[in-house]
Amino acid sequence: MNLLRIHPGDNVAVALTDIKKGETLSVDGVSVVAAEDVARGHKLALRAIAKDAPVVKYGNPIGLAKADIAAGAWVHVHNVRTGLSETADYVYDHKSYPLPEVAPRTFAGYRRADGRAAVRNELWIIPTVGCVNNVAAALVRENQDLVGGSIDGLYTFPHPFGCSQMGGDHAQTRKLLAALVRHPNAGGVLVLSLGCENLTQEQFKAELGEWDDKRVKFLVCQQVEDELEAGSALLRELADYAGQFQREQLPASELVVGLKCGGSDGLSGITANPTVGRFSDRLVALGGSTVLTEVPEMFGAENILFSRCENRAVFDRAVAMVNGFKDYYVSHGQVVYENPSPGNKAGGITTLEDKSCGCVQKGGSAQIVDVLAYGEAVKTKGLSLLSAPGNDLVASTALTAAGAHIILFTTGRGTPFGAPAPTVKISTNTALYEKKGNWIDFNAGTVAAGESLDDAGDRLLDYVLRVASGEQTRAEQHGAREISIFKDGVVL
């Protein structure tokens, strides 16, 4: 099969292989001759589409024809424009779909003193200000002897903030870093401050709330003679505490998994994203939790999600989240629909609607039980939406802060980065999996070759449970651990 029509109502199909001009193609009883070369992942018109008529994919409009498009023509940015605008009216039209039946599953994780589950038992150094990033890095280098036994690693997450910020940015930095300190994958945390930054230790402790002083230690570098000696002593105390935790069998219902995509291509919404959606439905059926973010990549497909909000209150919060991001764009003088990156477009993504309709499939078909603010942790089991932008590092950091034990990251182009939580890279196509085996953990390109989405979802569930039990992702093997904090305002 070299051509796929995703939905019976689509007037375009997606090339599963490179198509040459003049090829006669058939899909779902429709025969068409390719009027030009069409690359894998790109779209071909199944019938003539008049100027200003909708281009339909996934059963949804993904844009409007800029000019008349002939049957067999390549359909992309040269002849399609977005149909989005800054305003939209939303109506709550509730829909519910059955979840699959899944036998109980377990993973070998850690049980924290507060009762939470974890999939890693690591020591984390959290700088409250960018000025101490190098101190934190030195502490990581000089204390690798603490790693061993049940302690899986020692890491720090540098960032440029924590000082010269005001208002919302100052609050977001404080909230995000405190959320990382609370993350269950950290068996022990050293909070590292300088001493003169405007994110003071007193403010940070107030944001953090209650903490276990055996698990969380604080160091202000300006208050000690030798910050490396003092920091190392505190890390040894944290290692003694964290080393007491051992893996044990825990129910899969305790897992929280973040859902993210980046470097999408024309197969993302056909292979990897719906595979993740099948996984999400399975984990939710087991009583676990998944988190979907990238709000700007819901634009144009938000109604698919809104209809699955379990009640009117959740719907209202979801609408407010989407409209809030639109207002954010408009307040900065930007349009809401300029999102697909050059890599997305090269891979076959034409408009934001095209990207969004594929993106939201990571959320499967489960009911949406909650809407989380940036820096807020998961509170309700099931599928939640999280307010964060589409940027890979910012969104993945937000998912970690929301309590995701593991992040599933689908990609058609490939990327080596990793979040603080284990980050599973899922390829949309087999060629990428074979080319970048040092980046990619799981191949969903098999769906394009005939594997069913249900089988791929089962296979992904098995893999995630192995990662939760300690199997390292490629990013972990390479030491790729990064954060990026959402920023909006001025720098003093």
Secondary structure per residue as TSV (DSSP state, phi and psi in degrees):
chain	resnum	aa	ss	phi	psi
A	1	M	-	360.0	126.1
A	2	N	-	-117.3	4.0
A	3	L	E	-145.5	138.1
A	4	L	E	-131.4	125.3
A	5	R	-	-98.8	118.9
A	6	I	S	-71.7	-40.3
A	7	H	S	-131.2	143.1
A	8	P	T	-56.9	-24.8
A	9	G	T	-87.5	0.9
A	10	D	-	-72.4	141.0
A	11	N	S	-103.3	8.3
A	12	V	E	-131.8	156.3
A	13	A	E	-126.7	161.3
A	14	V	E	-105.6	132.5
A	15	A	E	-73.9	122.9
A	16	L	S	-88.5	-15.9
A	17	T	S	-138.6	166.3
A	18	D	-	-62.7	132.2
A	19	I	B	-112.2	137.3
A	20	K	-	-99.6	147.0
A	21	K	T	-53.7	134.5
A	22	G	T	94.6	-13.0
A	23	E	-	-64.7	138.9
A	24	T	E	-93.4	125.2
A	25	L	E	-122.1	150.2
A	26	S	E	-137.7	133.3
A	27	V	E	-148.3	129.0
A	28	D	T	51.2	39.1
A	29	G	T	81.8	-0.9
A	30	V	E	-99.4	127.5
A	31	S	E	-108.1	134.7
A	32	V	E	-147.9	146.5
A	33	V	E	-102.2	128.0
A	34	A	-	-64.0	121.4
A	35	A	S	-81.1	-12.5
A	36	E	S	-162.8	171.6
A	37	D	-	-64.7	140.1
A	38	V	B	-132.6	120.4
A	39	A	-	-76.3	155.7
A	40	R	T	-53.3	134.2
A	41	G	T	91.3	-14.4
A	42	H	-	-91.4	170.8
A	43	K	E	-105.9	149.1
A	44	L	E	-129.5	136.4
A	45	A	E	-72.8	128.7
A	46	L	S	-83.9	-21.6
A	47	R	S	-151.7	170.2
A	48	A	-	-64.3	138.6
A	49	I	B	-123.0	119.6
A	50	A	-	-73.3	154.2
A	51	K	T	-52.8	135.4
A	52	D	T	72.3	1.4
A	53	A	-	-82.0	153.2
A	54	P	E	-70.2	141.5
A	55	V	E	-93.4	124.0
A	56	V	E	-114.2	125.8
A	57	K	E	-142.4	147.7
A	58	Y	T	60.4	16.7
A	59	G	T	76.8	10.2
A	60	N	E	-129.7	147.9
A	61	P	E	-64.3	130.2
A	62	I	E	-113.5	8.9
A	63	G	E	155.9	-176.1
A	64	L	E	-124.7	143.0
A	65	A	E	-66.8	129.5
A	66	K	S	-73.8	-26.8
A	67	A	S	-152.3	172.3
A	68	D	-	-58.9	134.0
A	69	I	B	-116.3	124.7
A	70	A	-	-81.4	153.8
A	71	A	T	-58.4	135.1
A	72	G	T	89.1	-5.8
A	73	A	-	-78.0	152.4
A	74	W	E	-68.2	132.0
A	75	V	E	-115.3	111.7
A	76	H	S	-158.6	-158.1
A	77	V	T	-63.2	-22.1
A	78	H	T	-74.5	-21.2
A	79	N	T	-133.5	13.6
A	80	V	E	-135.3	138.3
A	81	R	E	-123.0	159.2
A	82	T	-	-67.1	153.5
A	83	G	-	-108.9	8.9
A	84	L	-	-81.4	155.6
A	85	S	-	-139.4	176.0
A	86	E	S	-74.8	-15.1
A	87	T	-	-122.6	149.6
A	88	A	-	-158.5	148.3
A	89	D	-	-101.6	134.6
A	90	Y	-	-118.6	137.6
A	91	V	-	-122.7	132.4
A	92	Y	-	-76.7	110.1
A	93	D	-	-125.1	85.3
A	94	H	-	-65.6	135.0
A	95	K	-	-132.5	144.6
A	96	S	-	-133.3	139.0
A	97	Y	-	-127.1	145.4
A	98	P	-	-69.5	144.8
A	99	L	-	-92.2	156.2
A	100	P	-	-69.1	154.7
A	101	E	-	-84.5	125.4
A	102	V	-	-130.6	129.3
A	103	A	-	-66.8	147.2
A	104	P	-	-53.3	140.1
A	105	R	-	-129.0	157.6
A	106	T	E	-132.9	168.1
A	107	F	E	-142.1	160.5
A	108	A	E	-92.4	97.2
A	109	G	E	-123.8	-170.2
A	110	Y	E	-109.3	138.8
A	111	R	E	-101.1	115.0
A	112	R	-	-77.0	163.8
A	113	A	T	-61.2	-28.9
A	114	D	T	-87.6	4.9
A	115	G	S	96.9	-12.3
A	116	R	-	-73.8	157.2
A	117	A	E	-93.1	155.9
A	118	A	E	-142.8	154.4
A	119	V	S	-109.0	-10.3
A	120	R	-	-134.4	154.2
A	121	N	-	-124.8	82.7
A	122	E	E	-114.2	161.9
A	123	L	E	-102.3	128.2
A	124	W	E	-118.2	139.6
A	125	I	E	-109.1	120.1
A	126	I	E	-109.0	106.2
A	127	P	E	-73.0	133.3
A	128	T	S	-85.8	-9.2
A	129	V	S	-150.6	146.0
A	130	G	G	-61.3	-21.8
A	131	C	G	-63.2	-22.0
A	132	V	G	-105.8	14.2
A	133	N	H	-57.1	-43.2
A	134	N	H	-68.9	-34.0
A	135	V	H	-63.5	-45.3
A	136	A	H	-60.8	-43.1
A	137	A	H	-63.4	-39.1
A	138	A	H	-65.1	-39.6
A	139	L	H	-63.2	-37.4
A	140	V	H	-65.3	-46.2
A	141	R	H	-62.0	-42.3
A	142	E	H	-84.8	-4.3
A	143	N	T	-126.6	27.1
A	144	Q	G	-66.2	-16.2
A	145	D	G	-66.1	-14.5
A	146	L	G	-77.5	-16.2
A	147	V	-	-81.7	128.3
A	148	G	B	151.7	170.6
A	149	G	T	63.3	-127.4
A	150	S	T	-91.2	0.5
A	151	I	B	-87.7	115.7
A	152	D	-	-83.1	-17.7
A	153	G	E	172.0	165.8
A	154	L	E	-128.3	122.4
A	155	Y	E	-140.3	155.0
A	156	T	E	-129.7	159.5
A	157	F	-	-128.6	88.5
A	158	P	-	-67.6	152.7
A	159	H	-	-157.5	162.8
A	160	P	S	-95.6	8.0
A	161	F	-	-106.5	-165.1
A	162	G	S	97.8	-7.2
A	163	C	S	-149.1	159.2
A	164	S	S	60.9	28.6
A	165	Q	-	-119.2	153.5
A	166	M	-	-134.0	163.7
A	167	G	H	52.4	-128.1
A	168	G	H	-62.3	-39.2
A	169	D	H	-63.6	-44.1
A	170	H	H	-59.7	-44.8
A	171	A	H	-65.9	-40.3
A	172	Q	H	-67.2	-39.4
A	173	T	H	-61.5	-47.7
A	174	R	H	-59.4	-45.9
A	175	K	H	-66.9	-43.1
A	176	L	H	-66.0	-45.5
A	177	L	H	-66.7	-37.7
A	178	A	H	-64.1	-38.0
A	179	A	H	-64.1	-37.5
A	180	L	H	-65.5	-39.1
A	181	V	H	-59.5	-35.9
A	182	R	H	-78.5	-9.7
A	183	H	-	-60.2	131.6
A	184	P	T	-67.2	-21.7
A	185	N	T	-67.5	-14.5
A	186	A	E	-92.8	111.9
A	187	G	E	-76.5	-23.5
A	188	G	E	-152.1	142.6
A	189	V	E	-133.4	130.2
A	190	L	E	-104.5	117.9
A	191	V	E	-91.7	116.5
A	192	L	E	-109.9	120.2
A	193	S	E	-117.4	164.6
A	194	L	-	-90.5	-56.5
A	195	G	S	135.1	-20.3
A	196	C	S	-120.4	4.4
A	197	E	S	-74.1	160.2
A	198	N	S	-80.7	-11.2
A	199	L	S	-88.7	84.9
A	200	T	-	-72.1	159.6
A	201	Q	H	-62.3	-34.9
A	202	E	H	-64.0	-43.8
A	203	Q	H	-61.4	-42.8
A	204	F	H	-65.4	-42.1
A	205	K	H	-64.5	-36.7
A	206	A	H	-64.6	-39.9
A	207	E	H	-66.3	-39.1
A	208	L	H	-68.0	-33.8
A	209	G	-	76.1	-144.1
A	210	E	S	-70.7	142.8
A	211	W	-	-146.9	158.9
A	212	D	-	-88.6	114.9
A	213	D	T	-71.4	-6.9
A	214	K	T	-82.2	-26.6
A	215	R	T	-95.6	-28.9
A	216	V	E	-123.2	125.5
A	217	K	E	-120.6	155.0
A	218	F	E	-125.0	140.8
A	219	L	E	-139.6	126.5
A	220	V	E	-104.9	112.0
A	221	C	G	-61.5	-36.0
A	222	Q	G	-70.3	-12.5
A	223	Q	G	-95.7	-1.4
A	224	V	S	-125.1	157.3
A	225	E	S	-74.2	-41.0
A	226	D	-	-131.0	101.0
A	227	E	H	-67.4	-29.2
A	228	L	H	-72.3	-39.7
A	229	E	H	-67.1	-44.7
A	230	A	H	-66.0	-41.0
A	231	G	H	-66.3	-39.1
A	232	S	H	-64.2	-38.7
A	233	A	H	-63.4	-42.1
A	234	L	H	-67.6	-37.5
A	235	L	H	-64.5	-35.0
A	236	R	H	-64.4	-39.6
A	237	E	H	-63.1	-42.9
A	238	L	H	-65.6	-37.4
A	239	A	H	-66.0	-38.4
A	240	D	H	-61.2	-39.3
A	241	Y	H	-72.7	-50.5
A	242	A	H	-65.7	-30.4
A	243	G	T	-65.2	-12.5
A	244	Q	T	-75.8	-20.1
A	245	F	-	-81.0	138.3
A	246	Q	-	-130.1	152.2
A	247	R	-	-67.1	142.7
A	248	E	E	-146.9	161.5
A	249	Q	E	-72.2	125.3
A	250	L	E	-127.2	151.3
A	251	P	E	-71.3	144.0
A	252	A	G	-60.6	-19.4
A	253	S	G	-61.4	-15.2
A	254	E	G	-92.7	-2.0
A	255	L	-	-79.4	143.7
A	256	V	E	-122.0	122.7
A	257	V	E	-125.3	126.9
A	258	G	E	-86.1	147.1
A	259	L	E	-119.6	124.1
A	260	K	E	-148.9	151.2
A	261	C	E	-135.9	157.9
A	262	G	-	-165.5	147.6
A	263	G	S	60.2	48.5
A	264	S	-	-69.6	158.5
A	265	D	-	-135.4	-174.5
A	266	G	T	-66.7	-13.4
A	267	L	T	-96.0	-8.0
A	268	S	T	-55.2	-45.4
A	269	G	T	-81.7	-0.4
A	270	I	T	-107.8	-34.8
A	271	T	T	-114.9	-74.5
A	272	A	H	-68.6	-47.7
A	273	N	H	-64.0	-47.2
A	274	P	H	-67.6	-26.6
A	275	T	H	-62.7	-44.6
A	276	V	H	-62.6	-37.3
A	277	G	H	-60.4	-41.2
A	278	R	H	-64.3	-41.3
A	279	F	H	-59.8	-47.5
A	280	S	H	-57.0	-45.6
A	281	D	H	-61.8	-37.8
A	282	R	H	-67.9	-43.5
A	283	L	H	-66.0	-41.0
A	284	V	H	-63.0	-39.8
A	285	A	H	-62.4	-29.3
A	286	L	T	-79.1	-5.1
A	287	G	T	96.7	5.9
A	288	G	-	-87.9	-170.3
A	289	S	E	-132.0	140.4
A	290	T	E	-128.7	155.6
A	291	V	E	-132.8	123.5
A	292	L	E	-110.0	131.1
A	293	T	-	-130.5	-151.4
A	294	E	-	68.3	61.4
A	295	V	G	-56.0	-44.9
A	296	P	G	-60.6	-20.6
A	297	E	G	-93.1	14.9
A	298	M	G	-100.9	-17.3
A	299	F	T	-56.3	127.2
A	300	G	T	94.5	-15.9
A	301	A	T	-130.8	10.8
A	302	E	H	-61.9	-31.6
A	303	N	H	-64.7	-27.1
A	304	I	H	-61.1	-38.7
A	305	L	H	-80.0	-43.9
A	306	F	H	-58.7	-34.1
A	307	S	T	-68.6	-17.1
A	308	R	T	-100.7	6.1
A	309	C	B	-64.2	130.4
A	310	E	S	-69.7	-18.4
A	311	N	S	-155.0	174.4
A	312	R	H	-65.2	-34.6
A	313	A	H	-64.0	-42.2
A	314	V	H	-66.7	-41.2
A	315	F	H	-56.9	-47.1
A	316	D	H	-61.7	-39.2
A	317	R	H	-69.6	-36.2
A	318	A	H	-66.0	-42.4
A	319	V	H	-62.1	-43.9
A	320	A	H	-61.9	-37.4
A	321	M	H	-63.5	-48.7
A	322	V	H	-65.0	-46.5
A	323	N	H	-64.4	-33.9
A	324	G	H	-62.7	-39.4
A	325	F	H	-70.2	-35.5
A	326	K	H	-63.0	-42.5
A	327	D	H	-62.1	-37.4
A	328	Y	H	-59.6	-45.5
A	329	Y	H	-61.7	-51.4
A	330	V	H	-61.6	-40.0
A	331	S	H	-64.3	-20.9
A	332	H	T	-100.4	12.6
A	333	G	T	72.2	24.9
A	334	Q	-	-113.1	153.7
A	335	V	-	-83.1	156.2
A	336	V	T	-83.4	-9.7
A	337	Y	T	-109.6	5.5
A	338	E	-	-96.3	85.1
A	339	N	-	-125.1	-45.1
A	340	P	-	-55.3	130.2
A	341	S	-	-78.5	168.4
A	342	P	H	-55.1	-37.8
A	343	G	H	-66.0	-40.4
A	344	N	H	-57.3	-47.8
A	345	K	H	-66.0	-39.6
A	346	A	H	-62.7	-30.1
A	347	G	T	-84.4	-4.9
A	348	G	T	115.3	-0.1
A	349	I	-	-82.4	124.7
A	350	T	-	-98.1	-47.2
A	351	T	S	-131.7	171.1
A	352	L	H	-64.5	-36.0
A	353	E	H	-61.2	-40.4
A	354	D	H	-59.8	-47.8
A	355	K	H	-65.4	-43.6
A	356	S	H	-65.9	-42.2
A	357	C	H	-61.1	-32.2
A	358	G	H	-79.0	-37.4
A	359	C	H	-62.4	-45.7
A	360	V	G	-70.6	-12.2
A	361	Q	G	-66.4	-17.3
A	362	K	G	-62.4	-22.4
A	363	G	G	-83.0	2.6
A	364	G	T	60.1	-138.8
A	365	S	T	-126.4	7.3
A	366	A	-	-68.9	159.5
A	367	Q	-	-67.7	144.9
A	368	I	E	-90.8	119.9
A	369	V	E	-100.3	-16.4
A	370	D	E	-161.2	159.9
A	371	V	E	-126.4	121.3
A	372	L	E	-104.0	140.0
A	373	A	-	-76.3	161.0
A	374	Y	T	-57.8	127.9
A	375	G	T	86.3	-1.5
A	376	E	-	-92.1	143.3
A	377	A	-	-91.0	154.6
A	378	V	-	-58.8	132.8
A	379	K	-	-117.1	-23.7
A	380	T	S	-126.8	133.1
A	381	K	S	-67.5	142.6
A	382	G	E	122.9	-160.4
A	383	L	E	-92.8	123.0
A	384	S	E	-116.0	151.9
A	385	L	E	-98.6	143.8
A	386	L	E	-124.3	131.3
A	387	S	-	-78.0	110.3
A	388	A	-	-165.8	157.4
A	389	P	-	-75.6	179.9
A	390	G	S	-84.3	-18.4
A	391	N	-	-48.3	131.2
A	392	D	H	-57.7	-49.9
A	393	L	H	-70.7	-40.5
A	394	V	H	-65.4	-46.5
A	395	A	H	-66.6	-41.0
A	396	S	H	-67.8	-35.5
A	397	T	H	-64.6	-42.3
A	398	A	H	-63.8	-38.6
A	399	L	H	-64.0	-40.9
A	400	T	H	-61.9	-45.1
A	401	A	H	-63.1	-27.8
A	402	A	T	-74.9	-4.9
A	403	G	T	102.2	10.4
A	404	A	-	-62.8	123.7
A	405	H	S	-71.0	-34.6
A	406	I	E	-141.5	148.0
A	407	I	E	-119.4	129.9
A	408	L	E	-97.1	124.0
A	409	F	E	-125.0	107.4
A	410	T	E	-88.0	145.4
A	411	T	E	-155.4	140.4
A	412	G	S	-103.6	-7.7
A	413	R	S	-115.0	-27.8
A	414	G	-	97.5	145.2
A	415	T	-	-160.6	142.6
A	416	P	-	-93.0	-6.1
A	417	F	-	-70.3	161.8
A	418	G	-	-140.4	147.0
A	419	A	-	-85.1	175.9
A	420	P	S	-60.3	-34.1
A	421	A	S	-82.5	147.8
A	422	P	-	-50.6	128.5
A	423	T	E	-115.6	111.8
A	424	V	E	-90.5	119.1
A	425	K	E	-91.7	126.7
A	426	I	E	-119.7	116.6
A	427	S	E	-82.3	142.3
A	428	T	S	-81.5	-18.5
A	429	N	S	-139.9	148.4
A	430	T	H	-67.6	-32.2
A	431	A	H	-59.9	-41.1
A	432	L	H	-65.9	-42.9
A	433	Y	H	-58.7	-41.1
A	434	E	H	-75.0	-33.3
A	435	K	H	-77.6	-40.9
A	436	K	T	-118.4	53.5
A	437	G	T	-62.3	-18.7
A	438	N	T	-79.2	-10.7
A	439	W	T	-108.6	-35.6
A	440	I	-	-95.8	134.6
A	441	D	S	-98.2	-30.1
A	442	F	E	-145.2	133.6
A	443	N	E	-102.6	114.7
A	444	A	-	-98.4	0.7
A	445	G	G	-63.4	-17.7
A	446	T	G	-61.4	-23.6
A	447	V	G	-63.9	-38.2
A	448	A	G	-66.5	-21.0
A	449	A	G	-95.4	2.0
A	450	G	T	123.6	-11.1
A	451	E	-	-64.3	138.8
A	452	S	-	-73.5	151.5
A	453	L	H	-63.1	-34.4
A	454	D	H	-64.0	-42.8
A	455	D	H	-64.8	-40.8
A	456	A	H	-64.7	-39.4
A	457	G	H	-63.6	-40.7
A	458	D	H	-63.3	-42.1
A	459	R	H	-63.8	-39.1
A	460	L	H	-69.1	-38.4
A	461	L	H	-59.4	-45.2
A	462	D	H	-57.9	-44.0
A	463	Y	H	-66.1	-44.0
A	464	V	H	-61.2	-38.9
A	465	L	H	-66.5	-32.2
A	466	R	H	-67.9	-42.4
A	467	V	H	-62.6	-43.0
A	468	A	H	-61.3	-25.9
A	469	S	T	-89.9	0.8
A	470	G	T	124.4	-11.0
A	471	E	-	-65.2	127.5
A	472	Q	-	-79.6	143.2
A	473	T	-	-78.7	166.5
A	474	R	H	-59.5	-42.1
A	475	A	H	-61.6	-40.0
A	476	E	H	-63.5	-42.4
A	477	Q	H	-60.1	-32.5
A	478	H	T	-91.3	-0.9
A	479	G	T	72.9	24.1
A	480	A	-	-82.3	106.1
A	481	R	-	-142.5	111.4
A	482	E	-	-139.7	154.2
A	483	I	-	-130.6	157.9
A	484	S	-	-146.7	130.9
A	485	I	-	-102.3	133.9
A	486	F	-	-63.8	126.3
A	487	K	-	-128.4	141.7
A	488	D	-	-127.9	-38.4
A	489	G	S	-97.2	-159.4
A	490	V	-	-82.0	162.4
A	491	V	-	-111.7	128.1
A	492	L	-	-69.3	360.0
